[in-house]
Amino acid sequence: MISSTPGFWRRIICMIYEFLLLLAVLFIASFIFHLIFSDTQAAYFRPLFQFYLLVIMGCYFSWYWTHGGQTLAMQTWKMRLVAADGSSLTKKQAITRYLFALIGIFFFGFGIIWALLDRDRQFLHDRLAGTRIIKKEN
């Protein structure tokens, strides 16, 4: 059964766990990238590498969000991402949420802090993308 919005700190702890899992994914992706592009002194290397990592993260999150609404960290902390109406996310919503989350985090975490001010306690990127995180009860 599904219930209400998980608490702010529960979502923050889930994000920390997610970060650790994402580090492993990015480590493997970086290893593959460095095998393919071995000239690290080339002018194009750094921006191409950074763009590649952003795309890898986007694919990681978008795939999980559109296939069950849960990453491994969200499964562990019993949370699920759904559209505002409770349905599954579309690819467009997942990509939109990811891009808005990046912007909100890069602006000193404003998108995360927003949840403390939001009437429904949702992150800013959830509000803008038409999504919400819900607590999943067994």
The first five atom37 places (N, CA, C, CB, O) and aatype in JSON, in Angstrom:
{
  "aatype": [12, 9, 15, 15, 16, 14, 7, 13, 17, 1, 1, 9, 9, 4, 12, 9, 18, 6, 13, 10, 10, 10, 10, 0, 19, 10, 13, 9, 0, 15, 13, 9, 13, 8, 10, 9, 13, 15, 3, 16, 5, 0, 0, 18, 13, 1, 14, 10, 13, 5, 13, 18, 10, 10, 19, 9, 12, 7, 4, 18, 13, 15, 17, 18, 17, 16, 8, 7, 7, 5, 16, 10, 0, 12, 5, 16, 17, 11, 12, 1, 10, 19, 0, 0, 3, 7, 15, 15, 10, 16, 11, 11, 5, 0, 9, 16, 1, 18, 10, 13, 0, 10, 9, 7, 9, 13, 13, 13, 7, 13, 7, 9, 9, 17, 0, 10, 10, 3, 1, 3, 1, 5, 13, 10, 8, 3, 1, 10, 0, 7, 16, 1, 9, 9, 11, 11, 6, 2],
  "atom_mask": [
    [1, 1, 1, 1, 1],
    [1, 1, 1, 1, 1],
    [1, 1, 1, 1, 1],
    [1, 1, 1, 1, 1],
    [1, 1, 1, 1, 1],
    [1, 1, 1, 1, 1],
    [1, 1, 1, 0, 1],
    [1, 1, 1, 1, 1],
    [1, 1, 1, 1, 1],
    [1, 1, 1, 1, 1],
    [1, 1, 1, 1, 1],
    [1, 1, 1, 1, 1],
    [1, 1, 1, 1, 1],
    [1, 1, 1, 1, 1],
    [1, 1, 1, 1, 1],
    [1, 1, 1, 1, 1],
    [1, 1, 1, 1, 1],
    [1, 1, 1, 1, 1],
    [1, 1, 1, 1, 1],
    [1, 1, 1, 1, 1],
    [1, 1, 1, 1, 1],
    [1, 1, 1, 1, 1],
    [1, 1, 1, 1, 1],
    [1, 1, 1, 1, 1],
    [1, 1, 1, 1, 1],
    [1, 1, 1, 1, 1],
    [1, 1, 1, 1, 1],
    [1, 1, 1, 1, 1],
    [1, 1, 1, 1, 1],
    [1, 1, 1, 1, 1],
    [1, 1, 1, 1, 1],
    [1, 1, 1, 1, 1],
    [1, 1, 1, 1, 1],
    [1, 1, 1, 1, 1],
    [1, 1, 1, 1, 1],
    [1, 1, 1, 1, 1],
    [1, 1, 1, 1, 1],
    [1, 1, 1, 1, 1],
    [1, 1, 1, 1, 1],
    [1, 1, 1, 1, 1],
    [1, 1, 1, 1, 1],
    [1, 1, 1, 1, 1],
    [1, 1, 1, 1, 1],
    [1, 1, 1, 1, 1],
    [1, 1, 1, 1, 1],
    [1, 1, 1, 1, 1],
    [1, 1, 1, 1, 1],
    [1, 1, 1, 1, 1],
    [1, 1, 1, 1, 1],
    [1, 1, 1, 1, 1],
    [1, 1, 1, 1, 1],
    [1, 1, 1, 1, 1],
    [1, 1, 1, 1, 1],
    [1, 1, 1, 1, 1],
    [1, 1, 1, 1, 1],
    [1, 1, 1, 1, 1],
    [1, 1, 1, 1, 1],
    [1, 1, 1, 0, 1],
    [1, 1, 1, 1, 1],
    [1, 1, 1, 1, 1],
    [1, 1, 1, 1, 1],
    [1, 1, 1, 1, 1],
    [1, 1, 1, 1, 1],
    [1, 1, 1, 1, 1],
    [1, 1, 1, 1, 1],
    [1, 1, 1, 1, 1],
    [1, 1, 1, 1, 1],
    [1, 1, 1, 0, 1],
    [1, 1, 1, 0, 1],
    [1, 1, 1, 1, 1],
    [1, 1, 1, 1, 1],
    [1, 1, 1, 1, 1],
    [1, 1, 1, 1, 1],
    [1, 1, 1, 1, 1],
    [1, 1, 1, 1, 1],
    [1, 1, 1, 1, 1],
    [1, 1, 1, 1, 1],
    [1, 1, 1, 1, 1],
    [1, 1, 1, 1, 1],
    [1, 1, 1, 1, 1],
    [1, 1, 1, 1, 1],
    [1, 1, 1, 1, 1],
    [1, 1, 1, 1, 1],
    [1, 1, 1, 1, 1],
    [1, 1, 1, 1, 1],
    [1, 1, 1, 0, 1],
    [1, 1, 1, 1, 1],
    [1, 1, 1, 1, 1],
    [1, 1, 1, 1, 1],
    [1, 1, 1, 1, 1],
    [1, 1, 1, 1, 1],
    [1, 1, 1, 1, 1],
    [1, 1, 1, 1, 1],
    [1, 1, 1, 1, 1],
    [1, 1, 1, 1, 1],
    [1, 1, 1, 1, 1],
    [1, 1, 1, 1, 1],
    [1, 1, 1, 1, 1],
    [1, 1, 1, 1, 1],
    [1, 1, 1, 1, 1],
    [1, 1, 1, 1, 1],
    [1, 1, 1, 1, 1],
    [1, 1, 1, 1, 1],
    [1, 1, 1, 0, 1],
    [1, 1, 1, 1, 1],
    [1, 1, 1, 1, 1],
    [1, 1, 1, 1, 1],
    [1, 1, 1, 1, 1],
    [1, 1, 1, 0, 1],
    [1, 1, 1, 1, 1],
    [1, 1, 1, 0, 1],
    [1, 1, 1, 1, 1],
    [1, 1, 1, 1, 1],
    [1, 1, 1, 1, 1],
    [1, 1, 1, 1, 1],
    [1, 1, 1, 1, 1],
    [1, 1, 1, 1, 1],
    [1, 1, 1, 1, 1],
    [1, 1, 1, 1, 1],
    [1, 1, 1, 1, 1],
    [1, 1, 1, 1, 1],
    [1, 1, 1, 1, 1],
    [1, 1, 1, 1, 1],
    [1, 1, 1, 1, 1],
    [1, 1, 1, 1, 1],
    [1, 1, 1, 1, 1],
    [1, 1, 1, 1, 1],
    [1, 1, 1, 1, 1],
    [1, 1, 1, 1, 1],
    [1, 1, 1, 0, 1],
    [1, 1, 1, 1, 1],
    [1, 1, 1, 1, 1],
    [1, 1, 1, 1, 1],
    [1, 1, 1, 1, 1],
    [1, 1, 1, 1, 1],
    [1, 1, 1, 1, 1],
    [1, 1, 1, 1, 1],
    [1, 1, 1, 1, 1]
  ],
  "atom_positions": [
    [[0.83, -1.19, 0.0], [0.0, 0.0, 0.0], [0.87, 1.24, 0.0], [-0.94, 0.0, 1.2], [2.01, 1.22, 0.47]],
    [[0.34, 2.3, -0.51], [1.07, 3.56, -0.64], [0.5, 4.56, 0.35], [1.0, 4.11, -2.09], [-0.71, 4.62, 0.57]],
    [[1.39, 5.33, 0.94], [0.9, 6.35, 1.88], [1.51, 7.71, 1.53], [1.24, 5.97, 3.34], [1.72, 8.0, 0.35]],
    [[1.78, 8.5, 2.5], [2.14, 9.9, 2.34], [3.6, 10.14, 1.95], [1.86, 10.61, 3.59], [4.35, 9.21, 1.65]],
    [[3.96, 11.4, 1.95], [5.31, 11.84, 1.63], [6.28, 11.45, 2.75], [5.35, 13.37, 1.41], [5.99, 11.68, 3.92]],
    [[7.42, 10.85, 2.41], [8.42, 10.53, 3.44], [8.99, 11.82, 4.04], [9.57, 9.66, 2.84], [8.95, 12.88, 3.4]],
    [[9.49, 11.73, 5.24], [10.06, 12.9, 5.9], [11.28, 13.45, 5.18], [0.0, 0.0, 0.0], [11.95, 12.74, 4.43]],
    [[11.57, 14.71, 5.42], [12.69, 15.4, 4.77], [14.01, 14.68, 5.03], [12.78, 16.85, 5.27], [14.77, 14.43, 4.1]],
    [[14.29, 14.35, 6.28], [15.58, 13.74, 6.62], [15.7, 12.31, 6.08], [15.78, 13.73, 8.13], [16.79, 11.85, 5.75]],
    [[14.6, 11.63, 6.01], [14.61, 10.29, 5.4], [15.0, 10.38, 3.93], [13.21, 9.61, 5.55], [15.77, 9.55, 3.43]],
    [[14.48, 11.39, 3.24], [14.83, 11.58, 1.83], [16.28, 12.02, 1.67], [13.9, 12.62, 1.19], [16.95, 11.64, 0.71]],
    [[16.78, 12.81, 2.62], [18.19, 13.23, 2.57], [19.11, 12.03, 2.78], [18.47, 14.32, 3.64], [20.1, 11.89, 2.06]],
    [[18.81, 11.19, 3.73], [19.62, 9.99, 3.98], [19.57, 9.07, 2.76], [19.13, 9.24, 5.25], [20.58, 8.47, 2.39]],
    [[18.42, 8.96, 2.14], [18.29, 8.16, 0.92], [19.18, 8.75, -0.18], [16.81, 8.1, 0.46], [19.79, 8.01, -0.94]],
    [[19.24, 10.08, -0.27], [20.08, 10.73, -1.27], [21.57, 10.45, -1.02], [19.82, 12.25, -1.28], [22.34, 10.29, -1.96]],
    [[21.97, 10.4, 0.24], [23.36, 10.09, 0.57], [23.68, 8.66, 0.15], [23.62, 10.28, 2.09], [24.75, 8.41, -0.42]],
    [[22.79, 7.74, 0.42], [22.97, 6.35, 0.0], [23.01, 6.28, -1.53], [21.83, 5.46, 0.56], [23.83, 5.56, -2.1]],
    [[22.13, 7.02, -2.17], [22.09, 7.07, -3.63], [23.42, 7.58, -4.19], [20.93, 7.96, -4.12], [23.92, 7.08, -5.2]],
    [[23.98, 8.58, -3.54], [25.27, 9.14, -3.96], [26.36, 8.07, -3.92], [25.65, 10.32, -3.06], [27.18, 8.0, -4.84]],
    [[26.38, 7.26, -2.88], [27.38, 6.2, -2.78], [27.22, 5.16, -3.89], [27.29, 5.53, -1.42], [28.21, 4.7, -4.46]],
    [[25.99, 4.8, -4.19], [25.74, 3.86, -5.28], [26.12, 4.47, -6.63], [24.26, 3.44, -5.29], [26.68, 3.8, -7.5]],
    [[25.81, 5.75, -6.78], [26.13, 6.44, -8.02], [27.63, 6.56, -8.24], [25.49, 7.82, -8.02], [28.1, 6.53, -9.37]],
    [[28.39, 6.69, -7.15], [29.85, 6.72, -7.27], [30.38, 5.45, -7.93], [30.5, 6.91, -5.9], [31.28, 5.5, -8.76]],
    [[29.81, 4.32, -7.56], [30.24, 3.05, -8.16], [29.91, 3.01, -9.65], [29.57, 1.86, -7.44], [30.73, 2.57, -10.46]],
    [[28.73, 3.47, -10.01], [28.32, 3.51, -11.42], [29.26, 4.44, -12.2], [26.85, 3.98, -11.56], [29.7, 4.1, -13.3]],
    [[29.54, 5.61, -11.64], [30.41, 6.58, -12.33], [31.85, 6.09, -12.4], [30.36, 7.92, -11.61], [32.55, 6.41, -13.36]],
    [[32.29, 5.34, -11.42], [33.63, 4.78, -11.45], [33.79, 3.83, -12.64], [33.94, 4.05, -10.13], [34.76, 3.91, -13.39]],
    [[32.82, 2.95, -12.8], [32.87, 2.0, -13.92], [32.75, 2.74, -15.25], [31.74, 0.95, -13.79], [33.47, 2.43, -16.19]],
    [[31.83, 3.71, -15.33], [31.67, 4.48, -16.56], [32.94, 5.26, -16.88], [30.47, 5.45, -16.42], [33.32, 5.37, -18.05]],
    [[33.6, 5.81, -15.87], [34.85, 6.55, -16.08], [35.95, 5.63, -16.58], [35.3, 7.23, -14.78], [36.72, 6.01, -17.47]],
    [[36.02, 4.45, -16.04], [37.02, 3.48, -16.48], [36.85, 3.17, -17.97], [36.92, 2.18, -15.65], [37.82, 3.14, -18.73]],
    [[35.61, 2.94, -18.38], [35.32, 2.65, -19.79], [35.67, 3.85, -20.66], [33.83, 2.28, -19.96], [36.26, 3.69, -21.73]],
    [[35.31, 5.04, -20.22], [35.61, 6.26, -20.99], [37.11, 6.43, -21.17], [35.02, 7.5, -20.29], [37.57, 6.76, -22.27]],
    [[37.88, 6.21, -20.11], [39.33, 6.38, -20.18], [39.99, 5.3, -21.04], [39.92, 6.35, -18.79], [41.06, 5.53, -21.6]],
    [[39.36, 4.16, -21.16], [39.89, 3.14, -22.08], [39.71, 3.58, -23.53], [39.18, 1.78, -21.84], [40.57, 3.33, -24.38]],
    [[38.58, 4.23, -23.81], [38.28, 4.66, -25.17], [39.04, 5.93, -25.54], [36.78, 4.88, -25.33], [39.62, 6.01, -26.62]],
    [[39.03, 6.93, -24.65], [39.7, 8.21, -24.89], [40.91, 8.31, -23.98], [38.73, 9.41, -24.66], [40.81, 8.84, -22.87]],
    [[42.03, 7.83, -24.43], [43.22, 7.78, -23.57], [44.03, 9.07, -23.58], [44.09, 6.64, -24.0], [44.92, 9.24, -22.74]],
    [[43.76, 9.99, -24.51], [44.5, 11.25, -24.58], [43.87, 12.26, -23.63], [44.54, 11.8, -26.04], [43.02, 13.06, -24.04]],
    [[44.27, 12.23, -22.37], [43.68, 13.12, -21.36], [44.18, 14.55, -21.47], [43.96, 12.59, -19.98], [43.67, 15.43, -20.78]],
    [[45.16, 14.81, -22.31], [45.7, 16.16, -22.49], [44.97, 16.94, -23.59], [47.18, 16.09, -22.8], [45.19, 18.14, -23.74]],
    [[44.13, 16.27, -24.34], [43.4, 16.93, -25.43], [42.46, 17.99, -24.87], [42.62, 15.9, -26.27], [41.89, 17.81, -23.79]],
    [[42.29, 19.08, -25.6], [41.45, 20.2, -25.15], [39.99, 19.79, -24.97], [41.54, 21.36, -26.14], [39.3, 20.33, -24.11]],
    [[39.53, 18.86, -25.75], [38.14, 18.43, -25.7], [37.87, 17.41, -24.59], [37.74, 17.84, -27.03], [36.72, 17.12, -24.29]],
    [[38.92, 16.87, -23.98], [38.75, 15.74, -23.07], [37.86, 16.08, -21.87], [40.1, 15.27, -22.58], [36.88, 15.38, -21.62]],
    [[38.19, 17.12, -21.13], [37.45, 17.43, -19.89], [35.97, 17.73, -20.14], [38.1, 18.63, -19.21], [35.13, 17.12, -19.48]],
    [[35.62, 18.65, -21.05], [34.17, 18.89, -21.26], [33.43, 17.66, -21.78], [33.97, 20.04, -22.23], [32.28, 17.42, -21.4]],
    [[34.08, 16.89, -22.63], [33.45, 15.67, -23.14], [33.24, 14.65, -22.01], [34.31, 15.05, -24.26], [32.2, 14.01, -21.93]],
    [[34.23, 14.52, -21.14], [34.14, 13.6, -20.02], [33.03, 14.03, -19.05], [35.49, 13.53, -19.28], [32.25, 13.19, -18.59]],
    [[32.95, 15.32, -18.74], [31.92, 15.81, -17.83], [30.52, 15.62, -18.42], [32.16, 17.29, -17.52], [29.6, 15.22, -17.72]],
    [[30.38, 15.91, -19.7], [29.09, 15.71, -20.37], [28.71, 14.23, -20.36], [29.16, 16.24, -21.82], [27.55, 13.88, -20.12]],
    [[29.67, 13.37, -20.61], [29.46, 11.92, -20.6], [28.94, 11.46, -19.23], [30.77, 11.17, -20.96], [28.0, 10.68, -19.15]],
    [[29.56, 11.95, -18.16], [29.13, 11.55, -16.81], [27.72, 12.05, -16.5], [30.1, 12.08, -15.76], [26.94, 11.34, -15.87]],
    [[27.39, 13.27, -16.94], [26.03, 13.78, -16.75], [25.01, 12.94, -17.5], [25.94, 15.24, -17.21], [23.92, 12.68, -16.99]],
    [[25.37, 12.5, -18.7], [24.47, 11.64, -19.48], [24.31, 10.28, -18.81], [24.99, 11.46, -20.92], [23.21, 9.74, -18.74]],
    [[25.42, 9.72, -18.31], [25.35, 8.43, -17.6], [24.42, 8.54, -16.39], [26.76, 7.97, -17.16], [23.57, 7.67, -16.18]],
    [[24.58, 9.6, -15.6], [23.71, 9.79, -14.44], [22.25, 9.94, -14.86], [24.15, 11.02, -13.62], [21.35, 9.38, -14.24]],
    [[22.02, 10.71, -15.93], [20.66, 10.9, -16.43], [20.03, 9.59, -16.87], [0.0, 0.0, 0.0], [18.86, 9.33, -16.59]],
    [[20.81, 8.76, -17.56], [20.31, 7.44, -17.99], [20.01, 6.55, -16.79], [21.33, 6.75, -18.92], [18.99, 5.87, -16.75]],
    [[20.9, 6.57, -15.82], [20.73, 5.76, -14.6], [19.41, 6.11, -13.91], [21.92, 5.98, -13.62], [18.58, 5.24, -13.65]],
    [[19.24, 7.4, -13.61], [18.03, 7.81, -12.89], [16.78, 7.64, -13.74], [18.16, 9.26, -12.44], [15.78, 7.1, -13.26]],
    [[16.82, 8.08, -14.98], [15.64, 8.0, -15.84], [15.17, 6.57, -16.03], [15.93, 8.63, -17.2], [13.96, 6.3, -16.02]],
    [[16.1, 5.66, -16.19], [15.71, 4.26, -16.38], [15.0, 3.72, -15.14], [16.94, 3.41, -16.71], [13.93, 3.11, -15.25]],
    [[15.59, 3.93, -13.98], [14.97, 3.43, -12.75], [13.62, 4.1, -12.48], [15.9, 3.64, -11.56], [12.67, 3.44, -12.08]],
    [[13.55, 5.4, -12.69], [12.31, 6.12, -12.41], [11.18, 5.71, -13.34], [12.55, 7.61, -12.52], [10.01, 5.74, -12.94]],
    [[11.51, 5.33, -14.58], [10.46, 4.94, -15.52], [10.19, 3.43, -15.49], [10.84, 5.36, -16.93], [9.23, 2.96, -16.11]],
    [[11.01, 2.69, -14.79], [10.82, 1.23, -14.67], [10.6, 0.87, -13.2], [12.05, 0.46, -15.25], [11.47, 0.26, -12.57]],
    [[9.47, 1.22, -12.67], [9.13, 0.89, -11.3], [9.17, 2.05, -10.33], [0.0, 0.0, 0.0], [8.66, 1.94, -9.22]],
    [[9.78, 3.17, -10.73], [9.78, 4.36, -9.89], [10.72, 4.32, -8.71], [0.0, 0.0, 0.0], [10.63, 5.17, -7.82]],
    [[11.65, 3.35, -8.68], [12.54, 3.24, -7.53], [13.95, 2.89, -7.97], [12.02, 2.18, -6.56], [14.17, 1.97, -8.76]],
    [[14.92, 3.64, -7.45], [16.31, 3.23, -7.55], [16.57, 2.26, -6.4], [17.29, 4.47, -7.5], [15.69, 2.04, -5.57]],
    [[17.76, 1.69, -6.34], [18.07, 0.77, -5.26], [17.97, 1.46, -3.9], [19.48, 0.18, -5.45], [17.46, 0.88, -2.94]],
    [[18.46, 2.69, -3.82], [18.38, 3.44, -2.56], [16.92, 3.69, -2.17], [19.13, 4.78, -2.67], [16.56, 3.58, -1.0]],
    [[16.09, 4.01, -3.14], [14.68, 4.25, -2.86], [13.98, 2.96, -2.41], [13.98, 4.83, -4.09], [13.09, 2.99, -1.56]],
    [[14.38, 1.84, -2.98], [13.82, 0.55, -2.55], [14.19, 0.28, -1.09], [14.32, -0.6, -3.45], [13.36, -0.17, -0.3]],
    [[15.45, 0.56, -0.75], [15.93, 0.33, 0.61], [15.17, 1.19, 1.62], [17.42, 0.62, 0.69], [14.82, 0.72, 2.7]],
    [[14.93, 2.45, 1.26], [14.27, 3.38, 2.17], [12.75, 3.44, 1.96], [14.85, 4.77, 2.0], [12.08, 4.31, 2.49]],
    [[12.23, 2.48, 1.17], [10.78, 2.33, 0.96], [10.13, 3.62, 0.46], [10.11, 1.9, 2.25], [9.17, 4.13, 1.04]],
    [[10.68, 4.12, -0.65], [10.14, 5.3, -1.31], [9.92, 4.98, -2.78], [11.08, 6.52, -1.14], [10.55, 4.08, -3.34]],
    [[9.03, 5.72, -3.38], [8.75, 5.53, -4.8], [8.46, 6.88, -5.42], [7.55, 4.55, -5.01], [7.85, 7.76, -4.81]],
    [[8.92, 7.04, -6.66], [8.68, 8.27, -7.4], [7.52, 8.04, -8.35], [9.95, 8.73, -8.17], [7.53, 7.09, -9.14]],
    [[6.52, 8.9, -8.28], [5.35, 8.79, -9.14], [5.03, 10.16, -9.73], [4.12, 8.23, -8.34], [5.54, 11.19, -9.27]],
    [[4.2, 10.16, -10.76], [3.69, 11.42, -11.29], [2.76, 12.04, -10.25], [2.95, 11.2, -12.66], [2.3, 11.35, -9.34]],
    [[2.48, 13.32, -10.39], [1.65, 14.03, -9.41], [0.28, 13.37, -9.25], [1.47, 15.49, -9.83], [-0.31, 13.44, -8.18]],
    [[-0.22, 12.73, -10.31], [-1.52, 12.07, -10.22], [-1.44, 10.63, -9.72], [-2.19, 12.08, -11.57], [-2.45, 9.93, -9.65]],
    [[-0.22, 10.17, -9.35], [-0.03, 8.83, -8.81], [0.34, 7.77, -9.84], [0.0, 0.0, 0.0], [0.61, 6.63, -9.48]],
    [[0.36, 8.14, -11.12], [0.71, 7.18, -12.16], [2.23, 7.06, -12.31], [0.08, 7.59, -13.51], [2.98, 7.8, -11.67]],
    [[2.67, 6.13, -13.14], [4.1, 5.96, -13.4], [4.64, 7.14, -14.19], [4.36, 4.64, -14.17], [3.91, 7.82, -14.91]],
    [[5.93, 7.38, -14.05], [6.56, 8.49, -14.76], [6.73, 8.18, -16.24], [7.91, 8.82, -14.14], [6.95, 7.04, -16.63]],
    [[6.62, 9.22, -17.04], [6.96, 9.12, -18.45], [8.44, 9.45, -18.6], [6.07, 10.07, -19.33], [9.05, 9.99, -17.67]],
    [[9.01, 9.14, -19.75], [10.41, 9.48, -20.0], [10.62, 10.98, -19.92], [10.86, 8.94, -21.37], [11.63, 11.46, -19.4]],
    [[9.67, 11.73, -20.45], [9.77, 13.19, -20.43], [9.81, 13.71, -18.99], [8.6, 13.82, -21.2], [10.61, 14.59, -18.68]],
    [[8.96, 13.19, -18.13], [8.95, 13.61, -16.72], [10.25, 13.24, -16.04], [7.76, 12.98, -15.98], [10.79, 14.03, -15.25]],
    [[10.78, 12.05, -16.32], [12.02, 11.61, -15.7], [13.19, 12.5, -16.11], [12.31, 10.15, -16.06], [13.99, 12.9, -15.26]],
    [[13.29, 12.8, -17.38], [14.38, 13.66, -17.87], [14.22, 15.08, -17.32], [14.41, 13.68, -19.41], [15.2, 15.71, -16.92]],
    [[12.99, 15.58, -17.32], [12.73, 16.91, -16.78], [13.11, 16.99, -15.31], [11.25, 17.29, -16.96], [13.74, 17.96, -14.88]],
    [[12.73, 15.98, -14.54], [13.06, 15.95, -13.11], [14.57, 15.93, -12.92], [12.41, 14.73, -12.43], [15.1, 16.64, -12.07]],
    [[15.26, 15.11, -13.7], [16.72, 15.02, -13.59], [17.37, 16.36, -13.88], [17.26, 13.95, -14.55], [18.24, 16.8, -13.13]],
    [[16.97, 17.01, -14.95], [17.58, 18.3, -15.32], [17.28, 19.38, -14.28], [17.07, 18.75, -16.7], [18.17, 20.16, -13.92]],
    [[16.04, 19.44, -13.81], [15.7, 20.41, -12.76], [16.45, 20.12, -11.46], [14.19, 20.41, -12.51], [16.85, 21.04, -10.75]],
    [[16.63, 18.83, -11.14], [17.38, 18.46, -9.93], [18.83, 18.91, -10.04], [17.3, 16.94, -9.7], [19.4, 19.43, -9.08]],
    [[19.44, 18.72, -11.21], [20.82, 19.18, -11.42], [20.94, 20.68, -11.18], [21.3, 18.84, -12.84], [21.83, 21.14, -10.46]],
    [[20.03, 21.43, -11.78], [20.06, 22.89, -11.62], [19.86, 23.28, -10.17], [18.97, 23.54, -12.5], [20.58, 24.13, -9.64]],
    [[18.88, 22.66, -9.51], [18.6, 22.98, -8.11], [19.74, 22.63, -7.17], [0.0, 0.0, 0.0], [19.97, 23.35, -6.19]],
    [[20.46, 21.56, -7.45], [21.59, 21.17, -6.61], [22.79, 22.07, -6.85], [21.97, 19.7, -6.86], [23.5, 22.44, -5.92]],
    [[23.01, 22.43, -8.12], [24.14, 23.31, -8.44], [23.95, 24.72, -7.89], [24.33, 23.37, -9.95], [24.94, 25.43, -7.67]],
    [[22.72, 25.13, -7.66], [22.46, 26.44, -7.04], [22.38, 26.28, -5.52], [21.15, 27.06, -7.59], [21.37, 26.58, -4.9]],
    [[23.47, 25.8, -4.96], [23.66, 25.68, -3.51], [22.59, 24.82, -2.83], [23.66, 27.05, -2.89], [22.24, 25.05, -1.67]],
    [[22.07, 23.82, -3.56], [21.08, 22.92, -2.98], [19.71, 23.52, -2.79], [0.0, 0.0, 0.0], [18.89, 22.99, -2.04]],
    [[19.45, 24.64, -3.48], [18.17, 25.33, -3.3], [16.98, 24.43, -3.59], [18.12, 26.55, -4.2], [15.96, 24.51, -2.91]],
    [[17.1, 23.56, -4.62], [16.0, 22.68, -4.98], [15.66, 21.68, -3.89], [0.0, 0.0, 0.0], [14.52, 21.23, -3.78]],
    [[16.67, 21.35, -3.06], [16.45, 20.42, -1.95], [15.87, 21.18, -0.74], [17.78, 19.71, -1.56], [14.91, 20.73, -0.12]],
    [[16.47, 22.31, -0.44], [16.01, 23.13, 0.7], [14.57, 23.59, 0.5], [16.93, 24.36, 0.87], [13.85, 23.82, 1.47]],
    [[14.17, 23.71, -0.75], [12.8, 24.11, -1.08], [11.76, 23.25, -0.34], [12.57, 24.0, -2.58], [10.7, 23.75, 0.02]],
    [[12.07, 21.99, -0.11], [11.12, 21.07, 0.54], [10.76, 21.54, 1.94], [11.71, 19.66, 0.6], [9.68, 21.22, 2.43]],
    [[11.63, 22.28, 2.58], [11.32, 22.79, 3.91], [10.25, 23.89, 3.86], [12.58, 23.33, 4.58], [9.58, 24.15, 4.86]],
    [[10.1, 24.52, 2.7], [9.14, 25.61, 2.53], [7.88, 25.21, 1.78], [9.81, 26.76, 1.82], [6.86, 25.88, 1.86]],
    [[7.96, 24.12, 1.04], [6.86, 23.69, 0.19], [5.68, 23.18, 1.03], [7.33, 22.6, -0.78], [5.88, 22.51, 2.04]],
    [[4.48, 23.51, 0.61], [3.28, 23.11, 1.37], [3.1, 21.6, 1.44], [2.03, 23.72, 0.74], [2.55, 21.08, 2.41]],
    [[3.58, 20.87, 0.41], [3.48, 19.41, 0.41], [4.81, 18.74, 0.73], [2.99, 18.92, -0.94], [4.94, 17.51, 0.63]],
    [[5.81, 19.54, 1.11], [7.15, 19.05, 1.47], [7.85, 18.34, 0.31], [7.04, 18.1, 2.65], [8.65, 17.43, 0.53]],
    [[7.56, 18.77, -0.92], [8.2, 18.2, -2.1], [9.41, 19.05, -2.49], [7.21, 18.1, -3.28], [9.46, 20.25, -2.23]],
    [[10.39, 18.4, -3.12], [11.55, 19.12, -3.64], [11.09, 20.0, -4.8], [12.67, 18.13, -4.09], [10.05, 19.74, -5.42]],
    [[11.86, 21.05, -5.1], [11.5, 21.96, -6.18], [11.45, 21.23, -7.53], [12.5, 23.11, -6.25], [10.57, 21.49, -8.34]],
    [[12.4, 20.31, -7.76], [12.4, 19.6, -9.04], [11.17, 18.7, -9.18], [13.69, 18.77, -9.19], [10.71, 18.46, -10.3]],
    [[10.65, 18.2, -8.09], [9.41, 17.42, -8.15], [8.23, 18.32, -8.49], [9.15, 16.68, -6.82], [7.38, 17.97, -9.3]],
    [[8.2, 19.46, -7.87], [7.12, 20.42, -8.13], [7.13, 20.83, -9.61], [7.27, 21.67, -7.21], [6.07, 20.86, -10.24]],
    [[8.31, 21.15, -10.15], [8.42, 21.62, -11.53], [8.19, 20.51, -12.56], [9.78, 22.23, -11.75], [7.67, 20.78, -13.65]],
    [[8.57, 19.28, -12.23], [8.43, 18.18, -13.18], [7.09, 17.46, -13.09], [9.54, 17.18, -12.96], [6.8, 16.59, -13.9]],
    [[6.27, 17.83, -12.11], [4.97, 17.16, -11.95], [5.11, 15.76, -11.38], [0.0, 0.0, 0.0], [4.38, 14.84, -11.77]],
    [[6.06, 15.59, -10.44], [6.29, 14.3, -9.81], [6.24, 14.47, -8.3], [7.65, 13.71, -10.25], [6.18, 15.59, -7.78]],
    [[6.25, 13.35, -7.6], [6.33, 13.41, -6.13], [6.89, 12.09, -5.62], [4.92, 13.7, -5.51], [6.74, 11.04, -6.24]],
    [[7.53, 12.18, -4.47], [8.06, 10.99, -3.79], [7.03, 10.58, -2.74], [9.48, 11.26, -3.13], [6.54, 11.41, -1.97]],
    [[6.73, 9.31, -2.73], [5.75, 8.81, -1.75], [6.39, 7.7, -0.93], [4.46, 8.29, -2.45], [7.33, 7.04, -1.36]],
    [[5.85, 7.52, 0.26], [6.27, 6.43, 1.13], [5.57, 5.16, 0.67], [5.96, 6.73, 2.63], [4.36, 5.16, 0.44]],
    [[6.32, 4.09, 0.53], [5.75, 2.82, 0.09], [5.72, 1.88, 1.28], [6.56, 2.2, -1.11], [6.76, 1.55, 1.84]],
    [[4.54, 1.45, 1.66], [4.37, 0.53, 2.78], [4.26, -0.89, 2.2], [3.11, 0.89, 3.65], [3.71, -1.09, 1.12]],
    [[4.79, -1.85, 2.95], [4.71, -3.25, 2.48], [3.38, -3.85, 2.74], [5.76, -4.1, 3.13], [3.15, -5.01, 2.42]]
  ]
}
